[in-house]
Amino acid sequence: MYETMDELIASVQRRLYRIRDLTDDMAGVRGRETAPDGSITVEVDGTGALLDLQFSQAVSTMTPAGFESTLVATAAAAVRRAFERRSELVTAFNEEVAD
């Protein structure tokens, strides 16, 4: 395992710095998705919280049901993208600290 206390301390410090890096990386995660017709763009943070919502002129021709389904689908896709990125970060972290 560790032959000296210095090796142990160095290992703990590396892991602590890596945890700090992971925290910073997670804070920067964003998911952004635009509806296929370009009518709605949604941006969320790494927790899925809405950061930005943009509408193009195309929403003026949508039915209420069409608007609702497009908005929900686009937001869900943005959240999925953000969560996939978070998963990638956690997986990379776990692989690094397992070594």
PENORJO-V923689 format. One record per backbone hydrogen bond with DSSP energy under -0.5 kcal/mol. NH is the residue of the N-H (numbers start at 0). CO is the residue of the C=O. If there is no record, write none. Layout:
nh;co
NH;CO
NH;CO
This chain:
nh;co
7;3
8;4
9;5
10;6
11;7
12;8
13;9
14;10
15;11
16;12
17;13
18;14
19;15
20;16
21;17
22;18
23;19
24;20
25;21
26;22
27;23
27;24
28;25
30;43
32;41
34;39
37;34
40;53
41;32
42;51
43;30
44;48
45;28
47;44
50;42
51;42
53;40
55;38
58;55
59;56
60;57
61;58
66;62
67;63
68;64
69;65
70;66
71;67
72;68
73;69
74;70
75;71
76;72
77;73
78;74
79;75
80;76
81;77
82;78
83;79
84;80
85;81
86;82
87;83
88;84
89;85
90;86
91;87
92;88
93;89
94;90
95;91
96;92
97;93
98;94
98;95
